[in-house]
């Protein structure tokens, strides 16, 4: 009996060892923490690998078609202005209908929307190829087809952007966006090079047909993509609620989702304007795009003019810009949760480098400055895109991207002519310096005002003064709780804190 009571005694000490030993292995995760910040960590997900490969093919096809389109317009008209008109016809729908396109993305199933839009783009490519081969394509028809392509893109662009983010967890979105930048750049280089070969051998119709095939490749991959469970997708269907009718009785009904109230475009615009971070991001990006990113204009004139370089010298500068952009994309892939403040700091740093570039005494000094300029620009772009696509709630992201598409199309159309006037007045050096001063000055002023407002906020709250937000709205006073329960919209922005009490009472 004594042995039977003492024999089990070693067991309790052995059992905890089995439990503790696995926990001792957990520090190994810290050894791999660097992998969690790896630039290409999004490629660990199988769906993202398929999506990236499909996008590489699609980007190459798009640039192949764009190059062939420019050559085709020049062949039909002999006018460079007509080439610019075709590009404007393709961009116009984004300016006019970007809001509606974003609302459609919020209202419709994302994967189905992306599949249909890719199939429609393929159809336009095949139709154009057929018209070219049969010699029935005219300039007016080409302009109409370019506008139709732009119209489809108002839905396709936000749908595909958000679909890509759904394939990875939220912390890997910066890596996904950085990977997309590299894929886009590689597709641009490859597509432009292939266009010369394809058009030379088989004509521009073959380039349009190849682009149609590339769209079909993306459409074929989409059904096999699986959203990541931690991607923060909007729910597929809103929860059902019980609401009171006029006679006081209750009836069941689906909650009205903001994404499905009419087009939702007005709600998207209102949400964007009430979001100080998004408004600040738009201001920073607009200034940088108009006065700081058109290096194809400013640096080309600077190199071939004041610095006395030839066309080959500008080619070297362009190559350094491209390499710096790739390096910046790799660096940006290590971001986890970028902020608007980071975007502003990077844009201001890029503006300072731009001022120095404008004052460069020699080509070699310019080359030393161009590389960090490109790195900063690439990291800033990735950080800004991450904020844009992750800051809004899931059910508003399509409309926010729609607002952004409209705004970005506007400043991309206004920027080059405005910069051209500035260069005509102040020269290439003056345009670079003045543009850098405007960007850095505006960002610095905004940062000072923000910090001053943050310091005043506690005193204003103590005095009962309601501060005015960037969007120009004043926070509303709390509403009294109604004595009679009413139906609540639990999906509305900012309603999450009230859901537990309000919605439970309404039910």
N, C-alpha and C positions, 0 to 999 in steps of 0.2 A: 504493500500500500504506500509505503514511503517513497519507493521508486516511482510509482505512478503519479504521485503529487509533485515530485521534483523534476521529473523528466521533461514536462512541457515548458519549464521555466526558460530555457534558451529561446523558445519560439518568439516570445514578444520582442526580444532584442533583435532577432533576425528579421522579423517582419518589417520593423521600421527601416532597417537597412535597405530592403528592397524598394521601399517607398522613397527613401531619400536619395538613393543612387541615381535614379533618373533625373531628379532635380539638380544633382550636381553637374549634369551634362548641359543644363540650360545656358550656362555662360558661353557655350559654343555659338549660341545665336548672336551674342555680342561680337563674336569673332567674324560673323558674316554680316554685321551691320552695314559695312561698307557696300555690300551688294545691294542693300535696300536703297542706297543713293546712287547706284550705278546709272550712268546716262541712259542705257538701253534696257533698264529693268522691265519696261513694259513688254519687251519681247519674250519675257518668261511665260506670257499668256498665249496659248495656242491661237485663239481667235485673233489676237492682235498681230501675230505673225502672218496669218492669212490676209488680214485686212491691209497690212503694210505692203505685202507683195502685190495685191490687187491694185492698190493705189499707185504703186510704182509704174505698173503697166498703164494705168489710166492717165497718169500725169504725162508719161512719154507720148501717149496718143494725143492728148490735148495740145501739147506743144508742137507736135508734128502737124496737126490740123491748123493751128494758129499760124505757123510759118507758111504752110501751103496756102492759107487764106490770103495772107498778105501778098504772096507772089501772084496768086490768081487775080486779085483786084488790080495789081499793077499791070498784069498782062491784059486785062479787059479794058482798063481805062487809061493806063499810062500816067496816072496821077497819084502822088503820095498823099494828097489830101483825101482822096477817096478811101485810101487804106485807113487813115485815121477815122473817117466817117463810119467804116464798118466796125471798128473797135468801139466807137461811141454807141452805135446801134445795139451792140451786144451788152454794153454796160448800162444803158438807159433803164431797162426793167428793174435792175437792182436799186437804182435811185428812186424810181417811182413806186415800185411794188414790193420793196424789201420787207416792209412791215407786214403785209398780207402773207408773204411767203413764210415768215417766221411764225405767224399765227397758225398757218396750216400745219407746220411741223409740230406745234404743240397739240393741235387738235387731232391729228391722224397718227396711226401706229407708225413708229419710227422706221422699223426695218422695212415695212411694206412701202412706206413713202420713198425711202432711198432706193429700193428696188425698182419701183415704177419710174422714178425720175431718171435713173440710169438707163432704163430701157428706152424711155422717150428720147434721151440724148443720143442713144445709139441709132434710133430711127431717123433722127434729123441728119446724123452723119451719113447713113446709107442713102437717104434721099438726095442729099447734096452730091454724093459720089455718083449716083445714077445720072443726075442732071449734068454733071461735068463730063462723064463718059459719053453721053448721048449728045453733047454740045447744045443743050437746051438751057444752060445756066446763064442768066443775065445779071447785071449789077443790081437792079431792084429786087430780083428774087433772092440774091445773095444777102442783101440787107435785111429782108424779111426773115430769112432763115437765121441770120445772126441774132436778130431780135428775139426770135422764138427760143434760141439757145439760151440767151440771157434770161428770158422769162422762166424757163425750166430751172435754171440755176438758182433763182431766188428761193426755190424750195429745196433743191438738191444740196446746195452748199451747207445750210444749217443742219439739215437732216444727216448728212454724212459726217459733219464735224461732231455732232452730239452722239451719233452712233459709235464713232471711234472711241469716245470717252466712256461709253457704256461697257466697253470690253475690258477695262482695267479698274482696279480700286481707285478711290479718290486720290490717294497719295501718289499714284503713278500717272496722273493726268499730265503733269509737266513733262515727264518722260515721253508720254504719247505724243504731245504736241511738238516737242523737240524732234522726235523721230519723224513726224509728219513734215517738218521743215526740211530735214535732210532728204526725205523721199521726194518732196516737191522739187528741191534743187537738182537732185540726180535725174529726175524725170525731165526737167527742163533742158538740162545739158544733153541727155540722151535723145530726147524727142527732137530737139533742134538739129542735132547731127543726123539723125535718121531721116528727117524731112528732106534734107539735101539729096540723100541717096535715093529715097523712094520717089520723090518728084522727078529727079533726073532720069530714073529708069522707067517708071510707069506713069508719071504725070500726077497732078494734084488730086485727081479722083481717087487714086490709091491711098493717099494720105488720109482723106476723109473716111474711106472704108476701113482703114486700119484703126482709126479712132473709134469708129462704131464698134469694132470687135473689142477694143479695150473697155468700152462701157459695158458691153455684154459680159465681159470677164468679171467686172465688179458685181453686176447684178446676179451672176451665178454664184458668187462667193457669199453674198449677204445671207441667204437662208441657212447657211451652215455656221454662222457666227453665234456665239453664246454670250449674252451679257454676263458680266462678273457680278456675283451676289453682293459685293460691297461697293458697287458703282454708284449707288444713290439714285437709281432710276425713279421716275415718277410712277406711282402705282398704276396698274393697267386699268383699273376701274375704281371709281370713287365709291366710298361706303354708302350704303343706303341709310336714309334717315326717315324719321316719321315727322310729318309736319301737320299743323292744324289747318283745317279748311275754314271757310267763312262761318259755318255753323258751330265751330268749336270742336268738331270731331277730328280724329287723327287719321291720316292715311299715309301709307308707305310711298316712298319715291326716292329716286337716285339723287344724291347730292349734286348740286350744280357745280361742276368744276370750272374754275376760271378759264381753263384752256378751251372750254367748249361753249362759252357764252358768245354767240355770234362769231365774228371773225376774231375778236380778242385783240385786234391791232391797237385800239385806243388804250386798253388796259396795259398792253405791253409798253407803249410810249409813256404813259403815266407812271408806271413802275420804274422805268429807266430814269425819268427826270426826278423822281423822288429818292433815288438811290445816290447819295453823295459820292460814294466810291466810283460808281459807273460814270457819273458826270465828270468827275476829276480825271478818270482814265481816258474818257473821250477827249477832254481838253488837251491832255498831255500828248495823246497820239495824234490829234489833228495838227498841233503845232509842230511836232516832230516830222510828220509826213509832209507838210507844206514847206517848211523851212530847213529841214535837216536830212531828208532821206532821198532826195532826187540827185544822187551823186552822178548819175549818168549825164546830167546837164552841167552841174557846177564843176565837178572834177574834170570833165572833158574839156571845158573851156579853160580851166585853170592850167591843166597840163599842156595843152596845145598853144595857149596864149602866153601868160606871164612867165611860166616856167620854161617855155621854148622847147617842149617835147614834141615828138611826132606821134602819129597814130599808134605806132608800136609801144610807145611809152604809156599811153592811156590803156592799151591792152594789158600791160604789166600791172598797172594800178587796178584794173578790173579783176585780174587774177588774184591779187592780194586781197581785194574785197571779198571775193568768193571763198578763198581759203579761210579768211577770218570769220565769215559767216558760218562755215561748217564747224570751225572750232568753237564758236559761240553756241551753236546748237548742241554740241557735245557737253559744254559746260552747263547750259541751261537745263539739260536733262537731269542734272543732279538736284534741281530745286524740288522742294516738297510742298510748301504752302506759301507761294509768293504773295506779296501785297502791293497795293497801289503805291505805297510809299517807296517800295523797292523799284517799281517801274519809274517813278518820278526821279529817284536818285540816279538810276542808270541813264535816263534821258538827259538829265542835267550834265552828267559826266560825258556823255556823247557830245553834248553841245559845246563843252569846254574843249574837247578834242577837235571839234569842227572849227572852232575859232583858231586854234593853233594851226590846223591844216590850212586855213585861209591865209595865215601869215607865213607859211613855209617858204624859206628862201630858195630851196633847191628841191629837185625831184626826189632825192634820197631821203630828205627830211619828211617829205610828204608820204613816202612809202612806209616810213617808221610809224607815222601817225594813223595811216589808213587801216592797218591791221587791228589795233585796239578799237578803232571806231566801229569796224564791222563786228567785232566780238561783242561790244557793248550793245550795239543795235540788235543783234540776234538774241542775246539774253533778255533784253528789254521786251522784244516782241513776244518771246515765249512766255515770260512772266505776265505780260498784259493779256495775252490770249487765255492763259490759265485762269486769271481773275475773272475775265469776261464770261468764261464758260462754266465756272464753278461757284461764283458769288451768288447768282440768282437761285431761287428754289427751282427744283427740277421742272415743275409745271410751267415755269415762265422762261426757260432758257431759249426756246425756239424764238419767242417774240423778242427777247433781248438781242439775240443774234440778228433778227430781222431789222431792228432799230439800228444796230451797228452797221449792217450792210448798207442801209440807206445813207447813213452819215458818212461812212468811209468812202462810198462811191462819190459822194458830193465833194469831199475834200481831195480825193484823188483826181477829180476832173478840174477843180479850181486851182490846185496846187501848182502844176507845171506852168500855166500861163502867168500866174502871179509871180512865181519865181523868175520867169523869163523877163518880166517887167523890171524886177529888182536887179537882175543881172545887167539888163540894158542900161539901168541908171547908175549902178554902183560897181559894175564889173564883177568878175567871178570871185575875186578876193573879198570885195565888199559884201557880196551876197552871202558867202560862207560866214563871215564875221558877224554881219547884222543878224542873220538867221540864228546863229549860235547864241548871240546876246539875247534875242527875243525868247528863245526856248528856255535858257537858263534863268533869265530874269523872271519870266512868268512862273516857272516852277518854284523858284526861290520865294517869290512874293506869296504864292499860294501856301507854301509851307509855313511862312511866318504868320500869315493870317490864321491858319489852322491852329498853330500853337497858341496864338494869342486868344483865340476863341475858346480853346480848351482850358486855358488858365482862368478865363472869365466865367466859365460855365458854373463852377460851384457857387460863386457869389451870386450869380443871376438866379440859380435855383433857390438859394437861401432867401433871396429877396422876392421870389415869386414871379420873376420875369421869365417868359418863355423865349428861348433863343430861336432865331430864324436859321433854318438849315440852308445848305448850299442850293437846294432846289427851289428856295424861295417860299417854302411852306412853313407854317407854324404848327408845332404839335398840338393836336386837339386835346381839350380837357377831357378827363375820364367821363364816360357816360354813366348815368345811374343804371343799376341793374334793374330790368323790368320785373314787375311782380308776376307777370304771366309769361311762362316759358314760350319762346319762339324758336323757329327753326334757325339753325346756325350753319354758316358755311365754314366747315372745318378746314377747308383747303385754302382759305384766303391767306395772303401773306400777313404775318404778324399775329395770326389767330391761335397759334399753337398753345400759348399760355392760357388761353381761355377755354380751350377745347374740353379739358377734363371736367370743368364745372359747368360751363354753358351748355355744351352739347349733351351732357348727362342729364341736366335739368330739362332740356328741350325734349329729350326722349321720354 
